[in-house]
Amino acid sequence: MVKLNKNCLQGLRCPKCGSCEPLNVTISLTIPIYDDGFEFPRQEDHTIYWDDKNPCRCDECDYDGDVSDFNVKEENDIRRDELSDSVD
Ligand SMILES: [Zn+2]
C-alpha cells in the first residue's frame, strides 16, 4: 500500500514508478549572498513556491518531467515501465 501525499506534495507521485517522495523539484530561491558566502535559509523562514511548470525528477527511478507530469490522479495513470526514454 503506497502512502499518498497529503501535504505539500498532495496529488503528486511519479507517473512511471508510482513513488510519492522525495520528488526533486527544481526551484529558484532568493537568498542573501555575501562576499564570503551564504547561509542557507532555514525552511521555516521561507516559503518555497513552485508550479506545474517547474522541472521535477523522481528520486526512485530518475523519471524526468514537469511537476504537471507528476499529477497522477488514478492508479491506472501510472505507466510504470511502458515509458520509453524518448523526450517530448
Ligand atoms: Zn519514479
PDB file of the backbone (N, CA, C, O) and the ligand in Angstrom, with CONECT records:
HET     ZN  A 101       1
ATOM      1  N   MET A   1       0.848  -1.198   0.000  1.00  0.00           N
ATOM      2  CA  MET A   1       0.000   0.000   0.000  1.00  0.00           C
ATOM      3  C   MET A   1       0.880   1.243   0.000  1.00  0.00           C
ATOM      4  O   MET A   1       1.691   1.441   0.905  1.00  0.00           O
ATOM      5  N   VAL A   2       0.717   2.057  -0.998  1.00  0.00           N
ATOM      6  CA  VAL A   2       1.525   3.268  -1.110  1.00  0.00           C
ATOM      7  C   VAL A   2       0.909   4.370  -0.268  1.00  0.00           C
ATOM      8  O   VAL A   2      -0.303   4.586  -0.292  1.00  0.00           O
ATOM      9  N   LYS A   3       1.745   5.051   0.465  1.00  0.00           N
ATOM     10  CA  LYS A   3       1.286   6.199   1.235  1.00  0.00           C
ATOM     11  C   LYS A   3       1.154   7.389   0.286  1.00  0.00           C
ATOM     12  O   LYS A   3       2.140   7.839  -0.298  1.00  0.00           O
ATOM     13  N   LEU A   4      -0.068   7.892   0.139  1.00  0.00           N
ATOM     14  CA  LEU A   4      -0.268   9.025  -0.765  1.00  0.00           C
ATOM     15  C   LEU A   4       0.087  10.324  -0.069  1.00  0.00           C
ATOM     16  O   LEU A   4      -0.105  10.480   1.137  1.00  0.00           O
ATOM     17  N   ASN A   5       0.609  11.250  -0.857  1.00  0.00           N
ATOM     18  CA  ASN A   5       0.984  12.546  -0.296  1.00  0.00           C
ATOM     19  C   ASN A   5      -0.254  13.355   0.078  1.00  0.00           C
ATOM     20  O   ASN A   5      -1.221  13.418  -0.681  1.00  0.00           O
ATOM     21  N   LYS A   6      -0.210  13.967   1.247  1.00  0.00           N
ATOM     22  CA  LYS A   6      -1.349  14.745   1.721  1.00  0.00           C
ATOM     23  C   LYS A   6      -0.971  16.169   2.083  1.00  0.00           C
ATOM     24  O   LYS A   6      -1.831  16.965   2.462  1.00  0.00           O
ATOM     25  N   ASN A   7       0.301  16.495   1.970  1.00  0.00           N
ATOM     26  CA  ASN A   7       0.729  17.822   2.404  1.00  0.00           C
ATOM     27  C   ASN A   7       1.182  18.630   1.186  1.00  0.00           C
ATOM     28  O   ASN A   7       0.389  18.856   0.272  1.00  0.00           O
ATOM     29  N   CYS A   8       2.430  19.062   1.158  1.00  0.00           N
ATOM     30  CA  CYS A   8       2.845  19.962   0.076  1.00  0.00           C
ATOM     31  C   CYS A   8       3.025  19.218  -1.250  1.00  0.00           C
ATOM     32  O   CYS A   8       3.163  19.856  -2.294  1.00  0.00           O
ATOM     33  N   LEU A   9       3.026  17.911  -1.230  1.00  0.00           N
ATOM     34  CA  LEU A   9       3.097  17.151  -2.487  1.00  0.00           C
ATOM     35  C   LEU A   9       1.755  16.494  -2.806  1.00  0.00           C
ATOM     36  O   LEU A   9       1.698  15.520  -3.558  1.00  0.00           O
ATOM     37  N   GLN A  10       0.691  17.022  -2.240  1.00  0.00           N
ATOM     38  CA  GLN A  10      -0.628  16.411  -2.422  1.00  0.00           C
ATOM     39  C   GLN A  10      -0.954  16.231  -3.908  1.00  0.00           C
ATOM     40  O   GLN A  10      -0.827  17.161  -4.704  1.00  0.00           O
ATOM     41  N   GLY A  11      -1.371  15.035  -4.254  1.00  0.00           N
ATOM     42  CA  GLY A  11      -1.766  14.745  -5.627  1.00  0.00           C
ATOM     43  C   GLY A  11      -0.610  14.406  -6.541  1.00  0.00           C
ATOM     44  O   GLY A  11      -0.814  14.070  -7.707  1.00  0.00           O
ATOM     45  N   LEU A  12       0.612  14.493  -6.018  1.00  0.00           N
ATOM     46  CA  LEU A  12       1.768  14.249  -6.873  1.00  0.00           C
ATOM     47  C   LEU A  12       2.415  12.912  -6.544  1.00  0.00           C
ATOM     48  O   LEU A  12       2.594  12.552  -5.381  1.00  0.00           O
ATOM     49  N   ARG A  13       2.756  12.197  -7.591  1.00  0.00           N
ATOM     50  CA  ARG A  13       3.571  10.991  -7.472  1.00  0.00           C
ATOM     51  C   ARG A  13       4.152  10.694  -8.839  1.00  0.00           C
ATOM     52  O   ARG A  13       3.695  11.219  -9.853  1.00  0.00           O
ATOM     53  N   CYS A  14       5.165   9.846  -8.851  1.00  0.00           N
ATOM     54  CA  CYS A  14       5.845   9.571 -10.112  1.00  0.00           C
ATOM     55  C   CYS A  14       4.917   8.819 -11.070  1.00  0.00           C
ATOM     56  O   CYS A  14       4.333   7.803 -10.693  1.00  0.00           O
ATOM     57  N   PRO A  15       4.776   9.317 -12.316  1.00  0.00           N
ATOM     58  CA  PRO A  15       3.911   8.642 -13.279  1.00  0.00           C
ATOM     59  C   PRO A  15       4.528   7.360 -13.824  1.00  0.00           C
ATOM     60  O   PRO A  15       3.848   6.578 -14.489  1.00  0.00           O
ATOM     61  N   LYS A  16       5.801   7.141 -13.550  1.00  0.00           N
ATOM     62  CA  LYS A  16       6.459   5.943 -14.067  1.00  0.00           C
ATOM     63  C   LYS A  16       6.478   4.812 -13.043  1.00  0.00           C
ATOM     64  O   LYS A  16       6.071   3.690 -13.344  1.00  0.00           O
ATOM     65  N   CYS A  17       6.955   5.111 -11.826  1.00  0.00           N
ATOM     66  CA  CYS A  17       7.105   4.041 -10.836  1.00  0.00           C
ATOM     67  C   CYS A  17       6.125   4.165  -9.671  1.00  0.00           C
ATOM     68  O   CYS A  17       6.002   3.245  -8.861  1.00  0.00           O
ATOM     69  N   GLY A  18       5.424   5.309  -9.585  1.00  0.00           N
ATOM     70  CA  GLY A  18       4.428   5.477  -8.537  1.00  0.00           C
ATOM     71  C   GLY A  18       4.987   5.991  -7.224  1.00  0.00           C
ATOM     72  O   GLY A  18       4.239   6.176  -6.263  1.00  0.00           O
ATOM     73  N   SER A  19       6.289   6.225  -7.167  1.00  0.00           N
ATOM     74  CA  SER A  19       6.893   6.721  -5.931  1.00  0.00           C
ATOM     75  C   SER A  19       6.320   8.092  -5.559  1.00  0.00           C
ATOM     76  O   SER A  19       6.122   8.945  -6.424  1.00  0.00           O
ATOM     77  N   CYS A  20       6.057   8.292  -4.270  1.00  0.00           N
ATOM     78  CA  CYS A  20       5.449   9.554  -3.808  1.00  0.00           C
ATOM     79  C   CYS A  20       6.468  10.575  -3.346  1.00  0.00           C
ATOM     80  O   CYS A  20       6.232  11.779  -3.443  1.00  0.00           O
ATOM     81  N   GLU A  21       7.596  10.106  -2.845  1.00  0.00           N
ATOM     82  CA  GLU A  21       8.592  11.037  -2.357  1.00  0.00           C
ATOM     83  C   GLU A  21       9.931  10.354  -2.170  1.00  0.00           C
ATOM     84  O   GLU A  21       9.981   9.131  -2.036  1.00  0.00           O
ATOM     85  N   PRO A  22      11.012  11.108  -2.158  1.00  0.00           N
ATOM     86  CA  PRO A  22      11.030  12.529  -2.464  1.00  0.00           C
ATOM     87  C   PRO A  22      10.970  12.781  -3.963  1.00  0.00           C
ATOM     88  O   PRO A  22      11.458  11.984  -4.765  1.00  0.00           O
ATOM     89  N   LEU A  23      10.371  13.889  -4.317  1.00  0.00           N
ATOM     90  CA  LEU A  23      10.393  14.365  -5.688  1.00  0.00           C
ATOM     91  C   LEU A  23      11.342  15.560  -5.720  1.00  0.00           C
ATOM     92  O   LEU A  23      11.224  16.476  -4.906  1.00  0.00           O
ATOM     93  N   ASN A  24      12.267  15.545  -6.648  1.00  0.00           N
ATOM     94  CA  ASN A  24      13.269  16.607  -6.721  1.00  0.00           C
ATOM     95  C   ASN A  24      12.763  17.700  -7.645  1.00  0.00           C
ATOM     96  O   ASN A  24      12.839  17.581  -8.867  1.00  0.00           O
ATOM     97  N   VAL A  25      12.249  18.761  -7.050  1.00  0.00           N
ATOM     98  CA  VAL A  25      11.686  19.870  -7.812  1.00  0.00           C
ATOM     99  C   VAL A  25      12.743  20.959  -7.925  1.00  0.00           C
ATOM    100  O   VAL A  25      13.301  21.403  -6.921  1.00  0.00           O
ATOM    101  N   THR A  26      13.011  21.383  -9.152  1.00  0.00           N
ATOM    102  CA  THR A  26      13.946  22.470  -9.370  1.00  0.00           C
ATOM    103  C   THR A  26      13.231  23.788  -9.154  1.00  0.00           C
ATOM    104  O   THR A  26      12.251  24.099  -9.831  1.00  0.00           O
ATOM    105  N   ILE A  27      13.734  24.560  -8.198  1.00  0.00           N
ATOM    106  CA  ILE A  27      13.112  25.842  -7.866  1.00  0.00           C
ATOM    107  C   ILE A  27      14.162  26.941  -7.919  1.00  0.00           C
ATOM    108  O   ILE A  27      15.362  26.667  -7.923  1.00  0.00           O
ATOM    109  N   SER A  28      13.707  28.174  -7.958  1.00  0.00           N
ATOM    110  CA  SER A  28      14.638  29.268  -7.728  1.00  0.00           C
ATOM    111  C   SER A  28      14.285  29.888  -6.389  1.00  0.00           C
ATOM    112  O   SER A  28      13.115  29.968  -6.016  1.00  0.00           O
ATOM    113  N   LEU A  29      15.299  30.319  -5.681  1.00  0.00           N
ATOM    114  CA  LEU A  29      15.116  30.819  -4.332  1.00  0.00           C
ATOM    115  C   LEU A  29      15.990  32.055  -4.173  1.00  0.00           C
ATOM    116  O   LEU A  29      17.181  32.021  -4.479  1.00  0.00           O
ATOM    117  N   THR A  30      15.409  33.124  -3.702  1.00  0.00           N
ATOM    118  CA  THR A  30      16.179  34.340  -3.483  1.00  0.00           C
ATOM    119  C   THR A  30      16.721  34.344  -2.061  1.00  0.00           C
ATOM    120  O   THR A  30      15.959  34.317  -1.094  1.00  0.00           O
ATOM    121  N   ILE A  31      18.044  34.378  -1.943  1.00  0.00           N
ATOM    122  CA  ILE A  31      18.684  34.389  -0.623  1.00  0.00           C
ATOM    123  C   ILE A  31      19.783  35.437  -0.611  1.00  0.00           C
ATOM    124  O   ILE A  31      20.327  35.770  -1.664  1.00  0.00           O
ATOM    125  N   PRO A  32      20.119  35.962   0.556  1.00  0.00           N
ATOM    126  CA  PRO A  32      21.231  36.901   0.631  1.00  0.00           C
ATOM    127  C   PRO A  32      22.560  36.173   0.525  1.00  0.00           C
ATOM    128  O   PRO A  32      22.837  35.244   1.283  1.00  0.00           O
ATOM    129  N   ILE A  33      23.371  36.604  -0.417  1.00  0.00           N
ATOM    130  CA  ILE A  33      24.705  36.027  -0.585  1.00  0.00           C
ATOM    131  C   ILE A  33      25.730  37.120  -0.337  1.00  0.00           C
ATOM    132  O   ILE A  33      25.643  38.205  -0.914  1.00  0.00           O
ATOM    133  N   TYR A  34      26.691  36.837   0.513  1.00  0.00           N
ATOM    134  CA  TYR A  34      27.727  37.806   0.871  1.00  0.00           C
ATOM    135  C   TYR A  34      29.021  37.432   0.154  1.00  0.00           C
ATOM    136  O   TYR A  34      29.150  36.350  -0.420  1.00  0.00           O
ATOM    137  N   ASP A  35      29.966  38.356   0.207  1.00  0.00           N
ATOM    138  CA  ASP A  35      31.230  38.127  -0.472  1.00  0.00           C
ATOM    139  C   ASP A  35      31.916  36.850   0.012  1.00  0.00           C
ATOM    140  O   ASP A  35      32.594  36.174  -0.762  1.00  0.00           O
ATOM    141  N   ASP A  36      31.740  36.524   1.279  1.00  0.00           N
ATOM    142  CA  ASP A  36      32.406  35.331   1.803  1.00  0.00           C
ATOM    143  C   ASP A  36      31.466  34.123   1.886  1.00  0.00           C
ATOM    144  O   ASP A  36      31.773  33.132   2.549  1.00  0.00           O
ATOM    145  N   GLY A  37      30.344  34.215   1.223  1.00  0.00           N
ATOM    146  CA  GLY A  37      29.487  33.036   1.152  1.00  0.00           C
ATOM    147  C   GLY A  37      28.059  33.339   1.566  1.00  0.00           C
ATOM    148  O   GLY A  37      27.633  34.493   1.592  1.00  0.00           O
ATOM    149  N   PHE A  38      27.342  32.302   1.884  1.00  0.00           N
ATOM    150  CA  PHE A  38      25.947  32.478   2.286  1.00  0.00           C
ATOM    151  C   PHE A  38      25.588  31.389   3.277  1.00  0.00           C
ATOM    152  O   PHE A  38      26.250  30.356   3.371  1.00  0.00           O
ATOM    153  N   GLU A  39      24.534  31.649   4.002  1.00  0.00           N
ATOM    154  CA  GLU A  39      23.991  30.654   4.899  1.00  0.00           C
ATOM    155  C   GLU A  39      22.651  30.233   4.325  1.00  0.00           C
ATOM    156  O   GLU A  39      21.779  31.072   4.100  1.00  0.00           O
ATOM    157  N   PHE A  40      22.483  28.973   4.093  1.00  0.00           N
ATOM    158  CA  PHE A  40      21.233  28.531   3.506  1.00  0.00           C
ATOM    159  C   PHE A  40      20.103  28.771   4.501  1.00  0.00           C
ATOM    160  O   PHE A  40      20.222  28.402   5.669  1.00  0.00           O
ATOM    161  N   PRO A  41      19.007  29.386   4.055  1.00  0.00           N
ATOM    162  CA  PRO A  41      17.933  29.744   4.977  1.00  0.00           C
ATOM    163  C   PRO A  41      17.260  28.514   5.574  1.00  0.00           C
ATOM    164  O   PRO A  41      17.155  27.460   4.947  1.00  0.00           O
ATOM    165  N   ARG A  42      16.809  28.696   6.816  1.00  0.00           N
ATOM    166  CA  ARG A  42      16.049  27.613   7.440  1.00  0.00           C
ATOM    167  C   ARG A  42      14.702  27.491   6.740  1.00  0.00           C
ATOM    168  O   ARG A  42      14.119  28.488   6.314  1.00  0.00           O
ATOM    169  N   GLN A  43      14.222  26.276   6.628  1.00  0.00           N
ATOM    170  CA  GLN A  43      12.992  26.026   5.892  1.00  0.00           C
ATOM    171  C   GLN A  43      11.824  26.842   6.461  1.00  0.00           C
ATOM    172  O   GLN A  43      10.987  27.339   5.707  1.00  0.00           O
ATOM    173  N   GLU A  44      11.772  26.977   7.791  1.00  0.00           N
ATOM    174  CA  GLU A  44      10.635  27.676   8.402  1.00  0.00           C
ATOM    175  C   GLU A  44      10.675  29.182   8.145  1.00  0.00           C
ATOM    176  O   GLU A  44       9.681  29.874   8.364  1.00  0.00           O
ATOM    177  N   ASP A  45      11.817  29.694   7.683  1.00  0.00           N
ATOM    178  CA  ASP A  45      11.923  31.122   7.412  1.00  0.00           C
ATOM    179  C   ASP A  45      11.483  31.488   6.002  1.00  0.00           C
ATOM    180  O   ASP A  45      11.337  32.669   5.688  1.00  0.00           O
ATOM    181  N   HIS A  46      11.276  30.514   5.170  1.00  0.00           N
ATOM    182  CA  HIS A  46      10.982  30.812   3.782  1.00  0.00           C
ATOM    183  C   HIS A  46       9.865  29.923   3.263  1.00  0.00           C
ATOM    184  O   HIS A  46       9.783  28.738   3.583  1.00  0.00           O
ATOM    185  N   THR A  47       9.031  30.513   2.473  1.00  0.00           N
ATOM    186  CA  THR A  47       8.047  29.723   1.755  1.00  0.00           C
ATOM    187  C   THR A  47       8.581  29.509   0.351  1.00  0.00           C
ATOM    188  O   THR A  47       8.975  30.451  -0.337  1.00  0.00           O
ATOM    189  N   ILE A  48       8.583  28.280  -0.048  1.00  0.00           N
ATOM    190  CA  ILE A  48       9.109  27.936  -1.364  1.00  0.00           C
ATOM    191  C   ILE A  48       7.939  27.701  -2.300  1.00  0.00           C
ATOM    192  O   ILE A  48       7.029  26.925  -2.009  1.00  0.00           O
ATOM    193  N   TYR A  49       7.984  28.377  -3.409  1.00  0.00           N
ATOM    194  CA  TYR A  49       6.898  28.267  -4.372  1.00  0.00           C
ATOM    195  C   TYR A  49       7.355  27.525  -5.607  1.00  0.00           C
ATOM    196  O   TYR A  49       8.495  27.668  -6.050  1.00  0.00           O
ATOM    197  N   TRP A  50       6.473  26.746  -6.144  1.00  0.00           N
ATOM    198  CA  TRP A  50       6.698  26.172  -7.459  1.00  0.00           C
ATOM    199  C   TRP A  50       5.341  25.973  -8.089  1.00  0.00           C
ATOM    200  O   TRP A  50       4.316  26.024  -7.410  1.00  0.00           O
ATOM    201  N   ASP A  51       5.336  25.744  -9.394  1.00  0.00           N
ATOM    202  CA  ASP A  51       4.072  25.459 -10.054  1.00  0.00           C
ATOM    203  C   ASP A  51       4.252  24.286 -11.010  1.00  0.00           C
ATOM    204  O   ASP A  51       5.287  23.620 -11.015  1.00  0.00           O
ATOM    205  N   ASP A  52       3.226  24.050 -11.814  1.00  0.00           N
ATOM    206  CA  ASP A  52       3.217  22.866 -12.675  1.00  0.00           C
ATOM    207  C   ASP A  52       4.341  22.848 -13.689  1.00  0.00           C
ATOM    208  O   ASP A  52       4.652  21.796 -14.248  1.00  0.00           O
ATOM    209  N   LYS A  53       4.952  23.991 -13.935  1.00  0.00           N
ATOM    210  CA  LYS A  53       5.961  24.066 -14.979  1.00  0.00           C
ATOM    211  C   LYS A  53       7.386  23.833 -14.476  1.00  0.00           C
ATOM    212  O   LYS A  53       8.315  23.729 -15.276  1.00  0.00           O
ATOM    213  N   ASN A  54       7.562  23.750 -13.161  1.00  0.00           N
ATOM    214  CA  ASN A  54       8.912  23.538 -12.642  1.00  0.00           C
ATOM    215  C   ASN A  54       9.387  22.123 -12.974  1.00  0.00           C
ATOM    216  O   ASN A  54       8.613  21.168 -12.920  1.00  0.00           O
ATOM    217  N   PRO A  55      10.668  22.003 -13.317  1.00  0.00           N
ATOM    218  CA  PRO A  55      11.219  20.672 -13.574  1.00  0.00           C
ATOM    219  C   PRO A  55      11.141  19.799 -12.329  1.00  0.00           C
ATOM    220  O   PRO A  55      11.322  20.279 -11.211  1.00  0.00           O
ATOM    221  N   CYS A  56      10.874  18.531 -12.530  1.00  0.00           N
ATOM    222  CA  CYS A  56      10.720  17.592 -11.423  1.00  0.00           C
ATOM    223  C   CYS A  56      11.315  16.249 -11.820  1.00  0.00           C
ATOM    224  O   CYS A  56      11.152  15.793 -12.952  1.00  0.00           O
ATOM    225  N   ARG A  57      12.009  15.620 -10.871  1.00  0.00           N
ATOM    226  CA  ARG A  57      12.613  14.317 -11.141  1.00  0.00           C
ATOM    227  C   ARG A  57      12.317  13.377  -9.987  1.00  0.00           C
ATOM    228  O   ARG A  57      12.404  13.754  -8.819  1.00  0.00           O
ATOM    229  N   CYS A  58      11.969  12.154 -10.335  1.00  0.00           N
ATOM    230  CA  CYS A  58      11.705  11.134  -9.322  1.00  0.00           C
ATOM    231  C   CYS A  58      13.023  10.632  -8.750  1.00  0.00           C
ATOM    232  O   CYS A  58      13.932  10.268  -9.497  1.00  0.00           O
ATOM    233  N   ASP A  59      13.126  10.613  -7.423  1.00  0.00           N
ATOM    234  CA  ASP A  59      14.339  10.144  -6.771  1.00  0.00           C
ATOM    235  C   ASP A  59      14.521   8.643  -6.957  1.00  0.00           C
ATOM    236  O   ASP A  59      15.644   8.141  -6.984  1.00  0.00           O
ATOM    237  N   GLU A  60      13.404   7.936  -7.084  1.00  0.00           N
ATOM    238  CA  GLU A  60      13.432   6.473  -7.139  1.00  0.00           C
ATOM    239  C   GLU A  60      13.898   5.948  -8.490  1.00  0.00           C
ATOM    240  O   GLU A  60      14.764   5.076  -8.558  1.00  0.00           O
ATOM    241  N   CYS A  61      13.318   6.485  -9.575  1.00  0.00           N
ATOM    242  CA  CYS A  61      13.589   5.907 -10.904  1.00  0.00           C
ATOM    243  C   CYS A  61      14.190   6.918 -11.876  1.00  0.00           C
ATOM    244  O   CYS A  61      14.430   6.586 -13.037  1.00  0.00           O
ATOM    245  N   ASP A  62      14.437   8.142 -11.420  1.00  0.00           N
ATOM    246  CA  ASP A  62      15.047   9.181 -12.253  1.00  0.00           C
ATOM    247  C   ASP A  62      14.144   9.667 -13.380  1.00  0.00           C
ATOM    248  O   ASP A  62      14.627  10.312 -14.310  1.00  0.00           O
ATOM    249  N   TYR A  63      12.839   9.371 -13.320  1.00  0.00           N
ATOM    250  CA  TYR A  63      11.936   9.905 -14.334  1.00  0.00           C
ATOM    251  C   TYR A  63      11.955  11.426 -14.262  1.00  0.00           C
ATOM    252  O   TYR A  63      11.850  12.013 -13.185  1.00  0.00           O
ATOM    253  N   ASP A  64      12.090  12.047 -15.412  1.00  0.00           N
ATOM    254  CA  ASP A  64      12.202  13.493 -15.521  1.00  0.00           C
ATOM    255  C   ASP A  64      10.968  14.079 -16.172  1.00  0.00           C
ATOM    256  O   ASP A  64      10.446  13.505 -17.128  1.00  0.00           O
ATOM    257  N   GLY A  65      10.495  15.199 -15.682  1.00  0.00           N
ATOM    258  CA  GLY A  65       9.387  15.880 -16.331  1.00  0.00           C
ATOM    259  C   GLY A  65       9.112  17.194 -15.633  1.00  0.00           C
ATOM    260  O   GLY A  65       9.937  17.686 -14.863  1.00  0.00           O
ATOM    261  N   ASP A  66       7.951  17.758 -15.904  1.00  0.00           N
ATOM    262  CA  ASP A  66       7.488  18.919 -15.166  1.00  0.00           C
ATOM    263  C   ASP A  66       6.641  18.426 -13.997  1.00  0.00           C
ATOM    264  O   ASP A  66       6.215  17.271 -13.968  1.00  0.00           O
ATOM    265  N   VAL A  67       6.405  19.309 -13.042  1.00  0.00           N
ATOM    266  CA  VAL A  67       5.558  18.941 -11.907  1.00  0.00           C
ATOM    267  C   VAL A  67       4.201  18.431 -12.396  1.00  0.00           C
ATOM    268  O   VAL A  67       3.620  17.518 -11.810  1.00  0.00           O
ATOM    269  N   SER A  68       3.705  19.042 -13.490  1.00  0.00           N
ATOM    270  CA  SER A  68       2.397  18.621 -14.007  1.00  0.00           C
ATOM    271  C   SER A  68       2.392  17.148 -14.428  1.00  0.00           C
ATOM    272  O   SER A  68       1.357  16.486 -14.358  1.00  0.00           O
ATOM    273  N   ASP A  69       3.546  16.639 -14.863  1.00  0.00           N
ATOM    274  CA  ASP A  69       3.630  15.225 -15.248  1.00  0.00           C
ATOM    275  C   ASP A  69       3.455  14.306 -14.040  1.00  0.00           C
ATOM    276  O   ASP A  69       3.112  13.134 -14.193  1.00  0.00           O
ATOM    277  N   PHE A  70       3.689  14.832 -12.852  1.00  0.00           N
ATOM    278  CA  PHE A  70       3.612  14.039 -11.628  1.00  0.00           C
ATOM    279  C   PHE A  70       2.237  14.120 -10.975  1.00  0.00           C
ATOM    280  O   PHE A  70       2.003  13.538  -9.916  1.00  0.00           O
ATOM    281  N   ASN A  71       1.330  14.850 -11.622  1.00  0.00           N
ATOM    282  CA  ASN A  71      -0.013  14.995 -11.093  1.00  0.00           C
ATOM    283  C   ASN A  71      -0.850  13.793 -11.534  1.00  0.00           C
ATOM    284  O   ASN A  71      -1.625  13.869 -12.488  1.00  0.00           O
ATOM    285  N   VAL A  72      -0.674  12.691 -10.819  1.00  0.00           N
ATOM    286  CA  VAL A  72      -1.308  11.432 -11.183  1.00  0.00           C
ATOM    287  C   VAL A  72      -2.576  11.254 -10.365  1.00  0.00           C
ATOM    288  O   VAL A  72      -2.530  11.206  -9.136  1.00  0.00           O
ATOM    289  N   LYS A  73      -3.702  11.158 -11.047  1.00  0.00           N
ATOM    290  CA  LYS A  73      -4.980  11.074 -10.343  1.00  0.00           C
ATOM    291  C   LYS A  73      -5.354   9.632  -9.991  1.00  0.00           C
ATOM    292  O   LYS A  73      -5.815   9.351  -8.885  1.00  0.00           O
ATOM    293  N   GLU A  74      -5.152   8.751 -10.923  1.00  0.00           N
ATOM    294  CA  GLU A  74      -5.605   7.375 -10.744  1.00  0.00           C
ATOM    295  C   GLU A  74      -4.427   6.414 -10.833  1.00  0.00           C
ATOM    296  O   GLU A  74      -3.414   6.691 -11.474  1.00  0.00           O
ATOM    297  N   GLU A  75      -4.595   5.288 -10.173  1.00  0.00           N
ATOM    298  CA  GLU A  75      -3.569   4.251 -10.236  1.00  0.00           C
ATOM    299  C   GLU A  75      -3.295   3.842 -11.678  1.00  0.00           C
ATOM    300  O   GLU A  75      -2.161   3.513 -12.028  1.00  0.00           O
ATOM    301  N   ASN A  76      -4.349   3.863 -12.529  1.00  0.00           N
ATOM    302  CA  ASN A  76      -4.192   3.476 -13.924  1.00  0.00           C
ATOM    303  C   ASN A  76      -3.307   4.440 -14.705  1.00  0.00           C
ATOM    304  O   ASN A  76      -2.790   4.105 -15.771  1.00  0.00           O
ATOM    305  N   ASP A  77      -3.143   5.645 -14.155  1.00  0.00           N
ATOM    306  CA  ASP A  77      -2.290   6.616 -14.833  1.00  0.00           C
ATOM    307  C   ASP A  77      -0.812   6.285 -14.682  1.00  0.00           C
ATOM    308  O   ASP A  77       0.027   6.800 -15.421  1.00  0.00           O
ATOM    309  N   ILE A  78      -0.501   5.424 -13.722  1.00  0.00           N
ATOM    310  CA  ILE A  78       0.892   5.031 -13.549  1.00  0.00           C
ATOM    311  C   ILE A  78       1.284   4.150 -14.727  1.00  0.00           C
ATOM    312  O   ILE A  78       0.747   3.059 -14.919  1.00  0.00           O
ATOM    313  N   ARG A  79       2.216   4.643 -15.496  1.00  0.00           N
ATOM    314  CA  ARG A  79       2.571   3.937 -16.726  1.00  0.00           C
ATOM    315  C   ARG A  79       3.692   2.929 -16.510  1.00  0.00           C
ATOM    316  O   ARG A  79       3.998   2.125 -17.390  1.00  0.00           O
ATOM    317  N   ARG A  80       4.288   2.981 -15.349  1.00  0.00           N
ATOM    318  CA  ARG A  80       5.387   2.084 -14.977  1.00  0.00           C
ATOM    319  C   ARG A  80       6.431   1.982 -16.075  1.00  0.00           C
ATOM    320  O   ARG A  80       6.975   3.003 -16.496  1.00  0.00           O
ATOM    321  N   ASP A  81       6.716   0.813 -16.537  1.00  0.00           N
ATOM    322  CA  ASP A  81       7.862   0.669 -17.444  1.00  0.00           C
ATOM    323  C   ASP A  81       7.481   0.799 -18.913  1.00  0.00           C
ATOM    324  O   ASP A  81       8.294   0.517 -19.793  1.00  0.00           O
ATOM    325  N   GLU A  82       6.247   1.226 -19.184  1.00  0.00           N
ATOM    326  CA  GLU A  82       5.845   1.374 -20.571  1.00  0.00           C
ATOM    327  C   GLU A  82       6.466   2.599 -21.225  1.00  0.00           C
ATOM    328  O   GLU A  82       6.538   2.697 -22.450  1.00  0.00           O
ATOM    329  N   LEU A  83       6.913   3.533 -20.388  1.00  0.00           N
ATOM    330  CA  LEU A  83       7.501   4.759 -20.938  1.00  0.00           C
ATOM    331  C   LEU A  83       8.848   4.450 -21.587  1.00  0.00           C
ATOM    332  O   LEU A  83       9.659   3.693 -21.053  1.00  0.00           O
ATOM    333  N   SER A  84       9.057   5.046 -22.729  1.00  0.00           N
ATOM    334  CA  SER A  84      10.373   4.945 -23.325  1.00  0.00           C
ATOM    335  C   SER A  84      11.214   6.077 -22.779  1.00  0.00           C
ATOM    336  O   SER A  84      10.721   6.910 -22.018  1.00  0.00           O
ATOM    337  N   ASP A  85      12.446   6.114 -23.151  1.00  0.00           N
ATOM    338  CA  ASP A  85      13.323   7.175 -22.677  1.00  0.00           C
ATOM    339  C   ASP A  85      13.288   8.392 -23.594  1.00  0.00           C
ATOM    340  O   ASP A  85      14.064   9.330 -23.411  1.00  0.00           O
ATOM    341  N   SER A  86      12.399   8.382 -24.571  1.00  0.00           N
ATOM    342  CA  SER A  86      12.345   9.490 -25.506  1.00  0.00           C
ATOM    343  C   SER A  86      11.885  10.767 -24.812  1.00  0.00           C
ATOM    344  O   SER A  86      11.125  10.736 -23.844  1.00  0.00           O
ATOM    345  N   VAL A  87      12.362  11.868 -25.327  1.00  0.00           N
ATOM    346  CA  VAL A  87      11.984  13.180 -24.792  1.00  0.00           C
ATOM    347  C   VAL A  87      10.813  13.680 -25.631  1.00  0.00           C
ATOM    348  O   VAL A  87      10.685  13.330 -26.804  1.00  0.00           O
ATOM    349  N   ASP A  88       9.975  14.488 -25.030  1.00  0.00           N
ATOM    350  CA  ASP A  88       8.782  15.030 -25.684  1.00  0.00           C
ATOM    351  C   ASP A  88       8.950  15.316 -27.153  1.00  0.00           C
ATOM    352  O   ASP A  88       8.011  15.773 -27.805  1.00  0.00           O
TER     353      ASP A  88
HETATM  354 ZN    ZN A 101       9.703   7.154 -10.335  1.00  0.00          ZN2+
END
